[in-house]
């Protein structure tokens, strides 16, 4: 997957317009506020597209027999370096699960603590 350098392009474009067209005049504020509104709309579109693609991935995974122990948004706990760690299931959790499906996951903090205490005995 290629890296898109959108941030650099946008910054350069904005600064070129503000410096060349407006000569750093405060009148460029309207231009900048307009750009800000457009960027917020773009961010919403990207967020919606990410959510859609995560759902498509989940459907494909289910069709291929991949089942995860939690659904997106579920709280879960793991044991990391001898400590109980809380997390919320998301796309990154799925990637971590795929890398190490044998890792132990717990549905409650209490069960993780109990498991940790049993290991210490």
C-alpha positions, 0 to 999 in steps of 0.5 A: 500500500502506497503512502499518500502525502496528503498532509504535506500537499494541503499544507503547501497549497494553503501556505502558497495561497495565503502567502502569494494571493493574500500576502499574509493579509488578515483577509485570508481568514475567510479563505482559511475558515472555508478550508477548515470547514472543507477539511472537517467535511473530508475528515467526516467522510474518511471516518465514515469510509473507515467504519464502512470498510471495517464492517465489510472486512468483518463480513468477509472475515465471518464468511471465511470462518474468522471469528473474534472473541469480542465485537467492536466496542466491547471491553476486554482485559489482558495480562501484559508484563504481569499486569491486568490491562483494559482495552476496547475491542476495535480494528487494531485488536483484531490485528493483534489477535490475528498476530497471536490468536493464543493470547488470553483475553478476559471478559472482566477485570475480575477474571483477569485478576483471578487468573493472574493471582492463580499464576502467581501461586 
